[in-house]
Every structure is written in structure tokens, then in C-alpha cells.
Amino acid sequence: MKVIIQVIFLILFLNATTIAAQYGYGNQYGRQRQRSAIPQTPTPTEEPKPKTAEELVDDQMPRISETLELDPFEQAVVRSTLVKYVTKRIELQILKLEPKKMQEEYEKLADLQTAELKAGLPEDKFNAFVELQEKRFQTKKKKKKKKKKKNIE
């Protein structure tokens, strides 16, 4: 009888790893989260698409029409002109010309745009548009605070 009990314990001892594997090593009967053997790599994020000329102009148009107080016809003139020349500038950027050539082309486009806007807008609104355009490209200068020395008498 002792031999039979020893054989049963021997069999149970040899099968202990199999029994423990079925129950997930004591982790609530195998409810352990399984991990994939394949490492997960982060998914590449899509680069934001560059805005089209229409989107760029549409972003600026409310500010321009509010500042210049444009009527609907003048808004259409300004919008169509800006879209036309912004498109040409984008095309120039895609071409990646030499810096000197690129600068010359930008200056030509700026002159053409100015002439077209001058023909389509009244002179006062055209001057206001040019002024608005210049302000947008100026860098803001930081004001230096002057410290006043207190005279202790």
C-alpha cells in the first residue's frame, strides 16, 4: 500500500508543471493577459498635407475684408487675385530654383499682383491693403523697459 501511495505522489510531482501551466501559475485560473510574440512598432503618423492656395487665402480673407471694409465685389477681386498669385508662388517653391532666380520670380509675381490689385480696387483701399501687407511681414520689436532710479535723499 505504501508503494502505491508513493507512485501516485511521484506521478503527481512529475505532472505538477503541466497542472500549473493550465492554471496560469496561480493567476486566477489562466485569466492572464496574453502577449503577442510579435513586437509592436508604432504606426507612422501621416504628415499633414500642405494647404492649398484657396485654403491659405480663405484663412486670411476675413481679416482682410474686415480691416479694409471691402464690399462683395472687392472681396471677389482680392480673393481671385490672391489665389492666382499664391498658386504661382507654391508652384515656384515646388520647382526649387536657384536662390537668385527664385527671388527674381517672386519679385515679378509681387509686381504683377500689385498691378492687378491696383486696377481692381479703389486707391484708398489699395493703399490700406499694401499697408496691411507690410505690417504682416514686419517683425515685432520688443519694448525695453526703462528702470527709473529712485533718488534717496
MARBA-3410 file (N, C-alpha, C, O; in Angstrom, 1 decimal):
153
0.8,-1.2,0.0,0.0,0.0,0.0,0.9,1.3,0.0,0.5,2.2,-0.7 ~ 2.0,1.2,0.7,2.9,2.4,0.8,3.5,2.6,-0.6,3.7,3.8,-1.0 ~ 3.7,1.6,-1.3,4.3,1.7,-2.7,3.3,2.4,-3.6,3.7,3.3,-4.4 ~ 2.1,2.1,-3.5,1.0,2.7,-4.4,0.9,4.2,-4.1,0.8,5.0,-5.0 ~ 0.9,4.6,-2.8,0.9,6.0,-2.5,2.1,6.7,-3.0,2.0,7.9,-3.4
3.3,6.1,-2.9,4.5,6.7,-3.3,4.5,6.9,-4.9,4.9,7.9,-5.4 ~ 3.9,5.9,-5.6,3.8,6.0,-7.0,2.9,7.1,-7.4,3.1,7.9,-8.4 ~ 1.8,7.3,-6.7,0.8,8.3,-7.0,1.4,9.7,-6.8,1.3,10.6,-7.6 ~ 2.1,9.9,-5.7,2.8,11.1,-5.4,3.9,11.4,-6.4,4.1,12.6,-6.8 ~ 4.6,10.4,-6.9,5.6,10.6,-7.9,5.0,11.0,-9.2,5.5,11.9,-9.9
3.9,10.4,-9.6,3.2,10.8,-10.8,2.7,12.3,-10.7,2.8,13.1,-11.6 ~ 2.1,12.6,-9.6,1.6,14.0,-9.3,2.7,15.0,-9.4,2.6,16.1,-9.9 ~ 3.9,14.6,-8.8,5.0,15.5,-8.8,5.6,15.8,-10.2,5.9,16.9,-10.5 ~ 5.6,14.7,-11.0,6.1,14.9,-12.3,5.1,15.7,-13.2,5.6,16.3,-14.2 ~ 3.9,15.6,-12.9,2.9,16.3,-13.7,2.5,17.7,-13.2,1.6,18.4,-13.7
3.2,18.1,-12.1,2.9,19.4,-11.5,3.1,20.6,-12.4,2.3,21.5,-12.4 ~ 4.1,20.6,-13.3,4.3,21.7,-14.2,3.2,21.8,-15.2,2.8,22.9,-15.6 ~ 2.7,20.6,-15.7,1.6,20.6,-16.6,0.3,21.2,-15.9,-0.4,21.9,-16.6 ~ 0.1,20.8,-14.7,-1.1,21.3,-14.0,-1.0,22.8,-13.7,-2.0,23.5,-13.9 ~ 0.2,23.2,-13.4,0.4,24.7,-13.1,0.2,25.5,-14.4,-0.3,26.6,-14.3
0.7,24.9,-15.5,0.5,25.7,-16.8,-0.9,25.8,-17.2,-1.3,26.9,-17.8 ~ -1.8,24.9,-16.8,-3.2,25.0,-17.2,-3.9,26.1,-16.4,-4.8,26.7,-16.9 ~ -3.4,26.4,-15.2,-4.0,27.4,-14.3,-3.2,28.7,-14.4,-3.5,29.6,-13.5 ~ -2.3,28.9,-15.3,-1.6,30.2,-15.4,-0.7,30.5,-14.2,-0.6,31.6,-13.8 ~ -0.1,29.5,-13.6,0.7,29.7,-12.4,0.0,30.4,-11.3,0.6,31.3,-10.7
-1.2,30.0,-11.1,-1.9,30.5,-9.9,-2.5,31.9,-10.2,-2.9,32.6,-9.2 ~ -2.6,32.4,-11.4,-3.2,33.7,-11.7,-4.6,33.6,-12.1,-5.0,33.8,-13.2 ~ -5.4,33.2,-11.1,-6.9,33.1,-11.3,-7.3,32.2,-12.5,-8.0,32.7,-13.3 ~ -6.8,31.1,-12.5,-7.2,30.0,-13.5,-7.0,30.5,-14.9,-7.8,30.2,-15.8 ~ -5.8,31.1,-15.2,-5.5,31.3,-16.6,-6.1,32.6,-17.2,-6.2,32.7,-18.4
-6.5,33.5,-16.4,-7.1,34.7,-16.9,-6.1,35.8,-17.2,-6.4,37.0,-17.2 ~ -4.9,35.4,-17.3,-3.8,36.3,-17.5,-3.8,36.8,-19.0,-4.1,36.0,-19.9 ~ -3.5,38.1,-19.2,-3.5,38.6,-20.5,-2.3,38.0,-21.3,-1.2,38.0,-20.8 ~ -2.7,37.6,-22.5,-1.6,37.0,-23.3,-0.9,38.1,-24.1,-1.5,39.1,-24.6 ~ 0.4,37.9,-24.3,1.2,38.9,-25.0,1.6,38.3,-26.3,1.8,37.1,-26.5
1.6,39.1,-27.3,2.0,38.7,-28.7,3.5,38.5,-28.7,4.2,39.3,-28.1 ~ 3.9,37.5,-29.5,5.3,37.3,-29.6,5.9,38.3,-30.6,7.1,38.5,-30.7 ~ 5.1,38.9,-31.4,5.5,39.9,-32.4,5.6,41.3,-31.8,4.6,41.8,-31.2 ~ 6.7,41.9,-31.8,6.8,43.2,-31.2,6.0,44.3,-32.0,6.0,44.2,-33.2 ~ 5.4,45.1,-31.2,4.5,46.2,-31.9,5.4,47.4,-32.1,6.0,48.0,-31.2
5.4,47.8,-33.4,6.1,49.0,-33.7,5.0,50.2,-33.8,3.9,49.9,-34.2 ~ 5.4,51.4,-33.5,4.5,52.5,-33.6,4.1,52.7,-35.0,5.0,52.7,-35.9 ~ 2.8,53.0,-35.3,2.4,53.2,-36.6,2.8,54.6,-37.1,2.8,55.5,-36.3 ~ 3.3,54.7,-38.3,3.8,56.0,-38.7,2.7,57.0,-38.9,1.6,56.7,-39.5 ~ 2.9,58.2,-38.3,1.8,59.2,-38.4,1.9,59.9,-39.8,3.0,60.1,-40.3
0.8,60.2,-40.4,0.8,60.8,-41.6,1.2,62.3,-41.5,0.8,63.0,-40.6 ~ 2.0,62.8,-42.4,2.4,64.1,-42.4,1.2,65.0,-42.8,0.5,64.6,-43.7 ~ 1.1,66.1,-42.1,-0.1,67.0,-42.5,0.1,67.5,-44.0,1.2,67.9,-44.4 ~ -1.0,67.4,-44.7,-0.9,67.8,-46.1,-0.8,69.4,-46.1,-1.4,70.1,-45.4 ~ 0.1,69.9,-47.0,0.2,71.3,-47.1,-1.1,71.9,-47.6,-1.9,71.3,-48.4
-1.4,73.1,-47.1,-2.7,73.8,-47.5,-2.6,74.2,-49.0,-1.5,74.6,-49.5 ~ -3.7,74.2,-49.6,-3.8,74.7,-51.0,-3.9,76.2,-51.0,-4.1,76.8,-49.9 ~ -3.7,76.8,-52.1,-3.8,78.3,-52.3,-5.1,78.8,-51.8,-5.2,79.8,-51.1 ~ -6.2,78.1,-52.2,-7.5,78.5,-51.8,-7.7,78.5,-50.2,-8.3,79.5,-49.7 ~ -7.2,77.5,-49.6,-7.3,77.4,-48.1,-6.5,78.5,-47.5,-6.9,79.1,-46.5
-5.3,78.8,-48.0,-4.4,79.9,-47.4,-5.1,81.2,-47.5,-5.2,82.0,-46.6 ~ -5.7,81.5,-48.7,-6.4,82.8,-48.9,-7.7,82.9,-48.1,-8.0,83.9,-47.5 ~ -8.4,81.8,-48.0,-9.6,81.8,-47.2,-9.4,82.0,-45.8,-10.2,82.6,-45.1 ~ -8.2,81.6,-45.3,-7.9,81.8,-43.9,-7.6,83.3,-43.6,-8.0,83.8,-42.5 ~ -7.1,84.0,-44.6,-6.8,85.4,-44.4,-7.9,86.4,-44.9,-7.9,87.6,-44.4
-8.8,85.9,-45.7,-9.8,86.8,-46.2,-10.7,87.5,-45.2,-11.0,88.7,-45.4 ~ -11.2,86.8,-44.1,-12.0,87.6,-43.2,-11.3,88.8,-42.6,-11.8,89.8,-42.4 ~ -10.0,88.6,-42.3,-9.2,89.7,-41.7,-9.0,90.8,-42.7,-9.1,92.0,-42.3 ~ -8.7,90.4,-43.9,-8.5,91.5,-44.9,-9.8,92.2,-45.2,-9.8,93.5,-45.2 ~ -10.9,91.5,-45.4,-12.2,92.2,-45.7,-12.7,93.1,-44.5,-13.3,94.1,-44.7
-12.4,92.6,-43.3,-12.8,93.4,-42.1,-12.0,94.6,-42.0,-12.5,95.7,-41.7 ~ -10.7,94.5,-42.2,-9.8,95.6,-42.0,-10.0,96.7,-43.1,-10.0,97.9,-42.8 ~ -10.2,96.2,-44.3,-10.3,97.1,-45.4,-11.8,97.5,-45.7,-12.0,98.4,-46.5 ~ -12.7,96.9,-45.0,-14.1,97.1,-45.2,-14.5,97.0,-46.7,-15.0,97.9,-47.3 ~ -14.3,95.8,-47.3,-14.5,95.5,-48.7,-15.9,95.1,-48.9,-16.6,94.5,-48.1
-16.5,95.6,-50.1,-17.8,95.1,-50.4,-17.7,93.8,-51.2,-16.5,93.4,-51.5 ~ -18.7,93.0,-51.4,-18.6,91.7,-52.0,-17.8,91.6,-53.4,-17.1,90.7,-53.6 ~ -18.0,92.7,-54.2,-17.3,92.7,-55.5,-15.8,92.8,-55.2,-15.0,92.1,-55.8 ~ -15.4,93.7,-54.3,-14.0,93.9,-54.0,-13.4,92.7,-53.3,-12.2,92.3,-53.6 ~ -14.2,92.0,-52.5,-13.7,90.8,-51.9,-13.4,89.7,-53.0,-12.4,89.1,-52.9
-14.3,89.6,-54.0,-14.1,88.7,-55.0,-12.8,89.0,-55.8,-12.1,88.1,-56.2 ~ -12.6,90.3,-56.1,-11.4,90.7,-56.8,-10.1,90.4,-56.0,-9.2,89.8,-56.6 ~ -10.1,90.7,-54.8,-8.9,90.4,-53.9,-8.7,88.9,-53.8,-7.6,88.5,-53.9 ~ -9.8,88.2,-53.6,-9.6,86.8,-53.4,-9.1,86.1,-54.6,-8.2,85.3,-54.5 ~ -9.7,86.4,-55.8,-9.2,85.7,-57.0,-7.8,86.1,-57.4,-7.0,85.3,-57.8
-7.4,87.4,-57.1,-6.0,87.8,-57.4,-5.1,87.1,-56.4,-4.0,86.6,-56.9 ~ -5.4,87.0,-55.2,-4.5,86.4,-54.2,-4.4,84.9,-54.5,-3.3,84.3,-54.4 ~ -5.5,84.2,-54.8,-5.4,82.8,-55.1,-4.5,82.5,-56.3,-3.7,81.6,-56.3 ~ -4.7,83.4,-57.3,-3.9,83.2,-58.5,-2.4,83.3,-58.2,-1.6,82.5,-58.7 ~ -2.0,84.3,-57.5,-0.6,84.5,-57.2,0.0,83.6,-56.1,1.2,83.3,-56.2
-0.8,83.2,-55.2,-0.3,82.3,-54.2,-0.1,80.9,-54.9,0.9,80.2,-54.5 ~ -1.0,80.5,-55.8,-0.8,79.3,-56.6,0.5,79.3,-57.3,1.3,78.4,-57.3 ~ 0.8,80.5,-57.9,2.1,80.6,-58.7,3.3,80.5,-57.8,4.3,80.0,-58.1 ~ 3.2,81.1,-56.6,4.3,81.0,-55.6,4.5,79.6,-55.1,5.7,79.2,-55.0 ~ 3.4,78.9,-54.9,3.6,77.5,-54.5,4.2,76.7,-55.6,5.1,75.8,-55.3
3.8,76.9,-56.8,4.5,76.2,-58.0,6.0,76.5,-58.0,6.8,75.6,-58.3 ~ 6.4,77.8,-57.7,7.8,78.1,-57.7,8.5,77.4,-56.6,9.7,77.0,-56.8 ~ 7.9,77.2,-55.5,8.5,76.5,-54.4,8.8,75.1,-54.7,9.8,74.5,-54.4 ~ 7.8,74.5,-55.5,8.0,73.1,-55.9,9.1,72.9,-56.9,9.8,71.9,-56.9 ~ 9.4,73.9,-57.7,10.4,73.9,-58.7,11.8,73.9,-58.1,12.8,73.3,-58.7
12.0,74.5,-57.0,13.2,74.7,-56.3,14.4,75.2,-57.2,15.3,74.5,-57.4 ~ 14.2,76.4,-57.6,15.2,77.1,-58.4,16.3,77.6,-57.6,16.3,77.5,-56.4 ~ 17.3,78.2,-58.3,18.4,78.8,-57.6,17.9,80.0,-56.8,16.9,80.6,-57.2 ~ 18.5,80.3,-55.7,18.0,81.4,-54.8,17.8,82.7,-55.6,16.8,83.4,-55.4 ~ 18.8,83.1,-56.4,18.7,84.4,-57.1,17.5,84.4,-58.1,16.8,85.3,-58.2
17.4,83.3,-58.8,16.3,83.1,-59.8,15.0,83.1,-59.1,14.0,83.7,-59.6 ~ 14.9,82.4,-57.9,13.7,82.4,-57.2,13.3,83.8,-56.7,12.1,84.1,-56.7 ~ 14.2,84.5,-56.2,13.9,85.9,-55.7,13.4,86.8,-56.9,12.5,87.5,-56.7 ~ 14.0,86.6,-58.0,13.6,87.4,-59.2,12.2,87.1,-59.6,11.3,88.0,-59.8 ~ 11.8,85.8,-59.6,10.5,85.4,-59.9,9.5,85.9,-58.9,8.4,86.3,-59.2
9.8,85.8,-57.6,8.9,86.3,-56.5,8.7,87.8,-56.7,7.6,88.3,-56.5 ~ 9.7,88.5,-57.0,9.6,90.0,-57.2,8.7,90.3,-58.4,7.8,91.2,-58.4 ~ 8.8,89.5,-59.5,8.0,89.6,-60.7,6.5,89.4,-60.3,5.6,90.1,-60.7 ~ 6.3,88.3,-59.6,4.9,88.0,-59.1,4.3,89.0,-58.2,3.2,89.4,-58.4 ~ 5.2,89.6,-57.3,4.7,90.6,-56.4,4.3,91.9,-57.2,3.3,92.5,-56.9
5.1,92.2,-58.2,4.8,93.4,-59.1,3.5,93.2,-59.9,2.6,94.0,-59.9 ~ 3.3,92.0,-60.4,2.1,91.7,-61.2,0.9,91.7,-60.3,-0.2,92.2,-60.6 ~ 1.0,91.1,-59.1,-0.1,91.1,-58.1,-0.5,92.5,-57.7,-1.6,92.9,-57.7 ~ 0.5,93.3,-57.4,0.3,94.7,-57.1,-0.5,95.5,-58.2,-1.4,96.2,-57.9 ~ 0.0,95.3,-59.4,-0.7,95.9,-60.5,-2.1,95.5,-60.7,-3.0,96.3,-61.0
-2.3,94.2,-60.5,-3.7,93.7,-60.7,-4.6,94.2,-59.6,-5.8,94.5,-59.8 ~ -4.1,94.2,-58.4,-4.9,94.7,-57.2,-5.2,96.2,-57.4,-6.3,96.7,-57.0 ~ -4.2,96.9,-57.9,-4.3,98.4,-58.0,-5.4,98.7,-59.1,-6.2,99.7,-58.9 ~ -5.5,97.8,-60.1,-6.5,98.0,-61.1,-7.9,97.6,-60.6,-8.9,98.2,-61.1 ~ -8.0,96.7,-59.7,-9.3,96.2,-59.2,-9.9,96.9,-58.0,-11.1,96.7,-57.7
-9.0,97.6,-57.3,-9.5,98.2,-56.0,-9.4,99.8,-56.1,-8.6,100.3,-56.9 ~ -10.3,100.5,-55.4,-10.1,101.9,-55.3,-8.8,102.2,-54.6,-8.2,101.4,-53.9 ~ -8.3,103.4,-54.9,-6.9,103.8,-54.4,-6.8,103.7,-52.9,-5.8,103.3,-52.4 ~ -7.8,104.2,-52.2,-7.7,104.2,-50.7,-7.6,102.8,-50.1,-6.9,102.5,-49.2 ~ -8.4,101.9,-50.7,-8.4,100.5,-50.2,-7.2,99.8,-50.6,-6.7,98.9,-49.9
-6.7,100.1,-51.8,-5.4,99.5,-52.3,-4.3,99.9,-51.4,-3.5,99.1,-51.0 ~ -4.2,101.2,-51.0,-3.2,101.7,-50.1,-3.3,101.0,-48.7,-2.3,100.7,-48.1 ~ -4.5,100.8,-48.3,-4.7,100.2,-47.0,-4.3,98.7,-47.1,-3.7,98.2,-46.1 ~ -4.5,98.1,-48.2,-4.1,96.7,-48.4,-2.6,96.6,-48.4,-2.0,95.7,-47.7 ~ -1.9,97.5,-49.1,-0.4,97.5,-49.1,0.1,97.7,-47.7,1.1,97.0,-47.2
-0.5,98.6,-46.9,-0.1,98.8,-45.5,-0.3,97.6,-44.7,0.5,97.3,-43.8 ~ -1.4,96.9,-44.8,-1.7,95.7,-44.1,-0.7,94.6,-44.4,-0.3,93.9,-43.6 ~ -0.4,94.5,-45.7,0.6,93.5,-46.1,2.0,93.8,-45.5,2.7,92.9,-45.1 ~ 2.4,95.1,-45.5,3.7,95.4,-44.9,3.7,95.1,-43.4,4.7,94.6,-42.9 ~ 2.6,95.4,-42.7,2.6,95.2,-41.2,2.7,93.7,-40.9,3.2,93.3,-39.9
2.1,92.9,-41.8,2.1,91.4,-41.5,3.5,90.9,-41.6,3.8,89.9,-40.9 ~ 4.3,91.4,-42.4,5.7,90.9,-42.6,6.7,91.5,-41.7,7.8,91.1,-41.7 ~ 6.3,92.6,-41.0,7.3,93.2,-40.1,7.4,92.3,-38.8,6.5,91.8,-38.4 ~ 8.7,92.3,-38.3,8.9,91.6,-37.0,8.5,92.5,-35.9,8.7,93.8,-36.0 ~ 8.0,92.0,-34.9,7.6,92.8,-33.7,8.8,93.1,-32.9,9.6,92.2,-32.6
9.0,94.4,-32.6,10.1,94.8,-31.8,9.7,94.8,-30.3,8.6,95.2,-30.0 ~ 10.6,94.2,-29.5,10.3,94.2,-28.1,10.6,95.5,-27.5,11.7,96.2,-27.8 ~ 9.8,96.0,-26.7,10.0,97.2,-26.0,10.8,97.0,-24.8,10.6,96.1,-24.0 ~ 11.8,97.8,-24.7,12.7,97.7,-23.5,12.1,98.6,-22.4,11.7,99.7,-22.5 ~ 12.1,98.0,-21.2,11.6,98.7,-20.1,12.7,99.5,-19.5,13.8,99.0,-19.2
12.4,100.8,-19.2,13.4,101.6,-18.6,13.2,101.6,-17.1,12.1,101.8,-16.6 ~ 14.3,101.4,-16.4,14.2,101.4,-15.0,14.5,102.8,-14.5,15.4,103.4,-14.8 ~ 13.6,103.2,-13.7,13.8,104.5,-13.1,14.5,104.4,-11.8,14.2,103.6,-10.9 ~ 15.5,105.2,-11.7,16.3,105.2,-10.4,15.6,106.1,-9.4,15.3,107.3,-9.7 ~ 15.5,105.6,-8.3,14.9,106.4,-7.2,16.0,107.1,-6.5,16.9,106.5,-6.0
15.8,108.4,-6.4,16.8,109.2,-5.6,16.4,109.2,-4.2,15.3,109.6,-3.8 ~ 17.3,108.6,-3.4,17.0,108.6,-2.0,17.8,109.8,-1.3,19.0,109.9,-1.5 ~ 17.0,110.6,-0.7,17.6,111.8,-0.1,17.6,111.7,1.4,18.1,112.6,2.1
END
